[in-house]
Each structure stands twice: as structure tokens, then as C-alpha cells.
Amino acid sequence: MSVTVPKEALTFFKQLSKNNNRDWFNDHKKEFKALEAKVKELYDMIYNNLNVHDNVDKLKMFRIYRDVRFSRDKTPYKTHFGGSFHRKKPELRGGYYLQISPNNESFLATGFWDPHKDDLYRIRKEFEMDDSEIRDIINNSKFKSVWGEFVGDEV
């Protein structure tokens, strides 16, 4: 079964970005819920495929409602779908994040977000002992064609 990002979802978020208010969203909430269900199928398919190669124990799709308490941007709704795939703990940490956004702003992130100090120490020690494998990966022309060059603390 092939599942893709519905084009209507991208159109919906473009419209939401121009009308990011409670009245507009409430008028279009049924449409959003239908799109959310379709995108959930995509996230479920990705979850199942990730488990062929990795040990992912949890999928979390994020809510559309923004927490505006500590943000300069006070718009009430996110203009994207976001979901994280958590690896099985404690032996596997890190994970994956997929954001689906209009205007070619979708992205996939992998690795650790704010690693525990013991994990960070181990990663640094591994690179210190032998950084050739990671350098081969990030300097590979196919890798660069997709991900570009890394700068600063991106590595």
C-alpha cells in the first residue's frame, strides 16, 4: 500500500497561515480532522517501515494547537503536521522527527535532541577515537546532494 502526503493538507496549511484564528479554524475543523487521519496513515506506514531496520517503540503526532505562553508568535495554530518516532529505551536513544509543511519547508530530523551528558560524552569519545566513518558519510557526494554541507554544531 502506498500512502503519500495529501496535497489538500498543504493547501489547508497555506490557507491556515493566512487565517490563523479560532473562527476560521472552527469553520474548517472537519476538513482538518479528515486530513489529520490521512496523514496519520502516512506516519503509521513510516513507523512500520522504520521498525524493519530499527527498534522504534512509539510514534507521537503533535497537536495543531500552539503553546503561545512563552512565544513571541501568538498565532493559535501550527501550520504543519509534526511527528516523532522514539527508539526503544534504555538501550536505544535518539529518534526521528518528520514535519510536513507547505512551501517546500518539510523536513526530516534524526539523532539526539539535547542528549543526556553521559550519551554526549560517549558520542564525543567515539568521534575522538575514530572519526573516519562519520567523515566519510558527511563528505559523500550523494549525502551532500540531499543534506548539503554541515556547519557549526549541526554535526
N, C-alpha and C positions, 0 to 999 in steps of 0.2 A: 504494500500500500504506500502510495506517495502522498505526502502531506506537504503543502507549501504555505508560505505566508500569504494570507488573503490580501489582495490589492485593496479591498474595501477597508481593511484595517489601517493601511497607510493613509488612505483618503480620509477616514474618520479622524485620525490624529492631526492631519493638516487642518481640518475644519475645527477641531477642538482647540488647536493652538490659536486660532483667530477668535474663538468664542469660549474662552476658558472661564466659564462662570456656571454657577449652580443651575440657573434656569435652563440654559442651553443643554447642559449635560442631562438634567432630568427629562427633558423632551426627547433625548436620544439614548436614554439608558437601555432600552430594549435592544437597540441596534448594537450598543457596546457589549451587552451580555452575550449576544449571539456571536459576535466577533471574538470575544474572550474565550468562548467554548471552542471555536475553531482553532485558535492559537494554542489553547491548552492541548489539543490533539497533537499539534506540532511539537510542543515541549515534551509530551509523553513519548512520542516517537524518538526524539533525541535522547531522552533519558534511557529508553530501552537500548538504543544503539550504543550509547556510552558504556552501558553495562556489559557489552560484548567484550570490551577492551579494558575496562576499569571497574572498580567496585564503588559505584555510586549508590548511596543508600537513601537519598532524599532529594526531591525536586520541590522547590518553592517558587511559585509565581507571586510576584509582588502586587499589592493593591494599586489601584489607579489613584487613590486619594493621597495627596501630598501632605506631609507633616510640615506645616508652614510656621510653626512656633519659632524656630531658630534660623529661618531662611530669609534672605532679602527678597526672594521671589515669592510673592504671596498668592500666586495663582493656585486654585484649589486642586487641580488635577494634573497628573503626569501626562505627557504627550507621547508615551511609548509603552510597550509591554516589556517587562523585565522578569527574568527568572534565573535562579541559581540552582546548581546541581552540586550537592555536598557529597564528598567522598566519605567512605566508611571510616569512622574513628574508633579507637585511637590510633590504629596502625597507619591509616592513610589520612592525611590532612590536605588542605588546599581544596580547590574545586574549579568550577566553571561558572561563567555568568554570560547570558545571552540577552542582549537588548535589541528589540525590534522597533525601529523608528523610521519615520518618513525622511525624505530628502537625502537618501544615502548616508544616514547617520547611524545605522545599525552597527553593532559590533559584538565580538565575542572576546571575553577576557578569561584567562586561565591562570592558575597558580595560587599563591598565597595572598590574602589581603590582611595586612597587619599581622604577620606571623608572630607566634609566641617567641620569646627570646631564645629558648632552647632550640627551636626549629631554625631560627635565623642564624644562630651560631653554627649549627650543623651545616647549613647551606654554604655559609662563608668558608668553613673549613674544607668542604668538598671542593669548592672552586679553588681554594688556596693550594690544595694538593694536586689537582689536575683540572685545569680549565679548558683543555683542548676540545672536549666533547661539546660543551656549550658554545665555544667559539666557532667550531665547525658548523653548528646548527645556525647561529645568527649571521654567519658570513656566507651561507649558502645562497646562491643566486635565486633559486626558487622561493626560498624563505623570504628573502628581501623583496621579491616581486609582490608578495602578498602583504607582508608586515612592515616593510620599509626598514629604515635604519633605527637602531636604538640609541638614545642619548640620555645622559644623566642617570637618574635612578630607575629608569624603565626596566633595566636588566635586573 
